[in-house]
Every structure is written in C-alpha cells, then in structure tokens.
Amino acid sequence: MPAGWRTFRDDALGFSFGHPPDFVAIGALARTDRSHGIIVGTDQSISRPETAPTFAYISVIPIGASGTDELIYNYSAVDTEGLLRLAVGESLDLRGEASSQSSVGGRFVYTRLVDAVVGDAPARAYVNRSPWESPPGTEEHRRYVERGDRLYLFGAYLQARGPVSAGVVDLTLFARMLATVRFVGGDTGAGAGGTTGWS
C-alpha cells in the first residue's frame, strides 16, 4: 500500500482497496441483498467545469444477475455478457450498432485489451476511448474479475491525455489503486458480517 493511502474494506462483499488520502466516497451505491458498489474521487475531480469528472468505482454483480439492475453501477446483463464474450482486440458497440463509429461517434464502443491483474486475480480488461457525455481525452477503463458467486467490476473514468492536476484520476493512478485490491471473506467473497468502512 502506498504510504499515506487509506483502505476501504467491505467484508460482506469480499473486497478491500486502497486510494489516495484525499479521496472520499462520492456516491455510495445502494446495497441490496445481493449487490453493492462504491465510487471514490476528490472534490476537484468531480467539480471540474472545464472537463468531465474523473473517478474510480467498484460494482459487485451476482453471477447470473439478469436484466439491468439500477442498483449496480454500470451494469446491464446484456452488455456485460457481450463484453465478456469478446476476444482480445475485438470491439462491441453497446448500443447494438454494427460500426464502431455509428453509435453517437463511437461513444458506446468498448474494446477488449490484453488481460490484466487486479490485486492477485486475473481480470478481463476493456477500454472505451470516448465515453458518452465526456470531453476528448477522457476514457473509461473496466476490469472484470470472476470470483466465487460474484463478478467484480473495477472501473474508472479517467483523464487519458494532457497534464494531470491534483485529485484527477489517470491510468497510472488507477493501476496503483488496482494493485491494492484484496479479496476477503473466502472464495465466494461472502464474509460473515465483519468490517465495512475505512482505515
């Protein structure tokens, strides 16, 4: 863990991760019996009038969840199944268009990257190089980890080009955060109560 970073841990959902000390929960996603998530960033990264917000998020998806669960950030069963079927180098337009440039200028196109590692777990990696409602230079990166009865989605809307100011998430910071992830509570990710919060 980098010096001075804080750790967020949720034993019931089976994960912990570290982030810079000035990051806070900017939107705790609603917990249901089966799902939960958290979004973290800084005040500067969210309220930047000149550019889009940058932040990192974690969504926990029960394996086999159907439809679109509005309580799970950036989750749709159809979209997720489509992304997980892609081979490295293939792209998918989540709006169903055949051409990668047809969906509002490619704003819903995700490309599978070479697999990555999140914490100590293999992860499928994806990038959207021009996310919807984001200015040029913003990318959304996703890392999917299957573990037990859950699919973990670690993602970030980040600044991909240009100088990075304080509090802004870029690919280097996102990678450092992913390296701190630990899975807790056994193979299924289901803890027995336990800790939820920061240390």
C-alpha positions as CSV (number, residue, x, y, z in Angstrom):
1,M,0.0,0.0,0.0
2,P,1.5,3.4,-0.9
3,A,2.4,5.5,2.2
4,G,-0.4,7.6,3.4
5,W,-3.2,5.9,1.5
6,R,-6.5,4.9,3.1
7,T,-8.1,1.5,2.8
8,F,-11.8,0.8,2.2
9,R,-12.9,-2.7,3.2
10,D,-16.3,-4.5,2.9
11,D,-16.1,-8.0,4.3
12,A,-19.6,-8.8,3.4
13,L,-18.9,-8.0,-0.3
14,G,-15.5,-9.6,-0.2
15,F,-13.1,-6.8,-1.1
16,S,-10.8,-4.1,0.1
17,F,-8.8,-1.5,-1.9
18,G,-6.6,1.5,-1.3
19,H,-6.9,5.0,-2.5
20,P,-5.2,8.4,-2.0
21,P,-6.0,10.1,1.3
22,D,-7.9,12.9,-0.3
23,F,-10.4,10.6,-2.0
24,V,-13.8,10.2,-0.4
25,A,-17.0,8.2,-1.3
26,I,-18.7,10.5,-3.8
27,G,-21.7,8.3,-4.3
28,A,-22.3,5.1,-2.2
29,L,-24.4,2.9,-4.4
30,A,-27.4,1.3,-2.8
31,R,-26.9,-2.0,-1.1
32,T,-29.4,-4.8,-1.8
33,D,-29.3,-8.4,-0.5
34,R,-27.0,-9.3,-3.5
35,S,-25.2,-6.2,-4.7
36,H,-23.3,-3.1,-3.8
37,G,-20.8,-0.7,-5.1
38,I,-18.8,2.4,-4.2
39,I,-17.5,5.4,-6.2
40,V,-14.4,7.3,-5.0
41,G,-12.8,10.5,-6.1
42,T,-11.9,14.0,-4.9
43,D,-13.9,17.2,-4.8
44,Q,-11.6,18.6,-7.5
45,S,-12.1,15.5,-9.7
46,I,-15.8,15.8,-9.6
47,S,-16.5,19.5,-9.8
48,R,-14.2,20.5,-12.7
49,P,-16.2,22.7,-15.0
50,E,-13.7,22.6,-17.8
51,T,-13.6,18.8,-18.1
52,A,-15.5,15.7,-17.2
53,P,-15.3,14.2,-13.7
54,T,-12.7,11.5,-13.1
55,F,-13.3,8.8,-10.5
56,A,-12.9,5.1,-9.8
57,Y,-15.7,2.7,-8.9
58,I,-16.3,-0.9,-7.9
59,S,-19.5,-2.7,-8.6
60,V,-20.3,-6.2,-7.3
61,I,-22.5,-8.3,-9.6
62,P,-24.1,-11.6,-8.5
63,I,-23.2,-14.2,-11.1
64,G,-26.4,-14.8,-13.2
65,A,-28.0,-11.4,-12.4
66,S,-30.5,-10.7,-15.1
67,G,-31.7,-7.5,-16.8
68,T,-30.4,-4.1,-15.8
69,D,-30.1,-3.7,-12.1
70,E,-30.1,0.0,-11.5
71,L,-28.6,-0.5,-8.1
72,I,-25.4,-1.8,-9.7
73,Y,-23.3,1.0,-11.3
74,N,-22.6,0.5,-15.0
75,Y,-24.3,-2.9,-15.1
76,S,-26.6,-4.4,-17.7
77,A,-26.7,-8.2,-18.1
78,V,-26.8,-8.0,-21.9
79,D,-23.9,-5.5,-22.1
80,T,-21.8,-7.5,-19.6
81,E,-22.4,-10.8,-21.4
82,G,-21.4,-9.2,-24.7
83,L,-18.2,-7.7,-23.3
84,L,-17.2,-11.0,-21.6
85,R,-17.6,-12.9,-25.0
86,L,-15.1,-10.6,-26.8
87,A,-11.6,-11.8,-27.7
88,V,-8.6,-9.6,-27.2
89,G,-8.7,-6.8,-29.8
90,E,-12.4,-7.1,-30.6
91,S,-14.8,-4.2,-30.0
92,L,-18.5,-4.1,-29.2
93,D,-20.9,-1.2,-29.5
94,L,-23.2,-1.4,-26.5
95,R,-26.0,0.3,-28.4
96,G,-26.0,-2.5,-30.9
97,E,-24.7,-0.7,-34.0
98,A,-22.6,-2.7,-36.4
99,S,-20.0,0.0,-37.0
100,S,-17.7,1.2,-34.2
101,Q,-18.3,4.8,-35.4
102,S,-22.1,4.6,-35.7
103,S,-23.1,4.9,-32.1
104,V,-23.0,8.6,-31.4
105,G,-19.5,8.9,-32.7
106,G,-18.4,5.6,-31.1
107,R,-19.3,6.8,-27.6
108,F,-20.5,3.3,-26.5
109,V,-17.8,1.2,-28.1
110,Y,-15.6,-0.9,-25.8
111,T,-12.5,-2.8,-26.9
112,R,-11.1,-5.8,-25.1
113,L,-7.5,-5.3,-24.1
114,V,-4.9,-7.8,-23.0
115,D,-5.9,-9.4,-19.7
116,A,-4.7,-7.6,-16.6
117,V,-4.3,-8.4,-12.9
118,V,-6.4,-6.8,-10.1
119,G,-4.8,-7.4,-6.7
120,D,-3.7,-11.0,-7.2
121,A,-6.6,-12.1,-9.6
122,P,-6.7,-12.3,-13.4
123,A,-9.0,-9.7,-14.9
124,R,-10.5,-9.1,-18.3
125,A,-9.7,-5.6,-19.4
126,Y,-11.7,-3.1,-21.6
127,V,-11.5,0.5,-22.7
128,N,-13.9,3.0,-24.1
129,R,-11.8,5.7,-25.7
130,S,-14.6,8.2,-26.0
131,P,-17.3,7.7,-23.3
132,W,-20.7,9.3,-23.6
133,E,-21.0,12.8,-22.2
134,S,-17.3,13.1,-21.7
135,P,-14.9,15.5,-23.4
136,P,-12.0,14.4,-25.6
137,G,-9.2,13.0,-23.6
138,T,-11.5,11.0,-21.2
139,E,-11.5,7.2,-21.2
140,E,-13.4,4.6,-19.3
141,H,-11.5,1.6,-18.3
142,R,-13.1,-1.6,-16.9
143,R,-11.6,-4.7,-15.3
144,Y,-13.8,-7.7,-14.6
145,V,-12.9,-10.4,-12.1
146,E,-14.9,-13.5,-11.6
147,R,-14.6,-14.8,-8.0
148,G,-16.9,-17.4,-6.5
149,D,-20.5,-16.3,-7.0
150,R,-19.7,-12.7,-7.9
151,L,-18.4,-10.7,-10.8
152,Y,-16.4,-7.7,-9.6
153,L,-16.3,-4.7,-11.9
154,F,-13.4,-2.3,-11.2
155,G,-13.7,0.8,-13.3
156,A,-12.6,4.4,-13.8
157,Y,-13.5,7.4,-15.8
158,L,-10.0,8.9,-16.2
159,Q,-8.0,11.6,-17.9
160,A,-6.1,9.8,-20.7
161,R,-4.2,12.8,-22.2
162,G,-2.7,16.1,-21.2
163,P,-1.2,17.2,-17.9
164,V,-2.8,15.7,-14.8
165,S,-3.7,18.1,-12.0
166,A,-4.1,17.1,-8.3
167,G,-7.0,14.9,-7.5
168,V,-7.5,13.7,-11.1
169,V,-7.6,10.0,-11.9
170,D,-5.4,9.0,-14.7
171,L,-4.3,5.5,-15.9
172,T,-1.3,5.4,-13.6
173,L,-3.3,6.2,-10.5
174,F,-6.0,3.7,-11.5
175,A,-3.3,1.0,-11.9
176,R,-1.9,1.8,-8.5
177,M,-5.3,1.5,-6.9
178,L,-6.0,-1.8,-8.6
179,A,-2.7,-3.2,-7.3
180,T,-4.0,-2.6,-3.7
181,V,-7.2,-4.7,-4.2
182,R,-7.6,-7.7,-1.9
183,F,-10.4,-10.3,-1.9
184,V,-11.6,-11.1,1.6
185,G,-14.2,-13.4,3.1
186,G,-13.3,-16.7,1.4
187,D,-13.6,-17.9,-2.2
188,T,-17.2,-16.8,-2.7
189,G,-16.5,-13.3,-1.4
190,A,-19.2,-13.7,1.2
191,G,-17.9,-12.6,4.6
192,A,-19.6,-13.3,7.9
193,G,-20.6,-9.8,8.7
194,G,-17.3,-8.1,9.5
195,T,-15.9,-4.7,8.6
196,T,-17.3,-2.1,6.3
197,G,-15.5,1.2,6.1
198,W,-12.2,3.0,6.1
199,S,-8.9,2.6,7.9
